[in-house]
Amino acid sequence: MRHFPELFEVLLKQRGITPEEKEDFLNPDYQKLHDPLLLPDMEKARDRVIEAIKNNEHIVVFSDYDCDGLPGAVVLSDFFTRTKYTNVSFYIPHRHNEGFGLNTGAIEEIALRGAKLMITVDCGIANAEEVAFANGKGI
């Protein structure tokens, strides 16, 4: 195991990461993640993504710009890279001009990109009006 500065060791300990768990924590394996199919409607979401890929539909990942939205977008970027699917783009709202969550201006831009599927990361669940607006745009 590589040597880490003392502060880093303290931070790991404060997170409850034991010395035995350190390597797995620092080098995570997607195979060890919690079963995503336990989330509500995950099978429906999975099937829609598969359909979009099979039909070469343009997919836009809409992610908030905060500390969990950006890593979520990175995970999806990694997924699309690993699957070699390139008909995908990302939309991260401008912090000062758009704020958090979906907004109609962003959806207009996403529609102009030709998106047929929008995957929201760390947002969207409370944006019923914006989701309806996106559906009206064919997304």
Steps between C-alpha positions, in 0.01 A plus 500: 500500500623844415600737780250777569553816699378490857207737431372268229517207741301702756233582240464135403467403866233769555303353209512161668738352242715234664857428383368179342234694305729781385608346168141418398386848604772675301468272196129415481368220283159551337426131559484566876236773486155474658248330268350788297192296410380550857427865412141579394442475121865416433407219259286746302789751492751230401275380219454855370877558490549170317230597249663840442837338439355238263325777303806730510292774661675808628520481880565806716613463859377796705696535820505757774836665556534411867713244682275204423364608162839526331629161620171348384558646155852357504364153579264525202779633280707198603206270420452643151874492435523135607203407281649703213175694460583843364161652419489661843563848635493663840323807630609661825307817582678828559514548874409869506269523199301177533534381857420146612269256330336473163388818329312568179790689342725199542231271362467726194877467443486124551213473250706699246776240540252242376477309826243225526603397851614716789652336805495723805764464769442634850189690389173467314290301744323814628487672160167361376418809291840501333480126430157552341650784294782269385248229411315758291825559312529130420757429769 
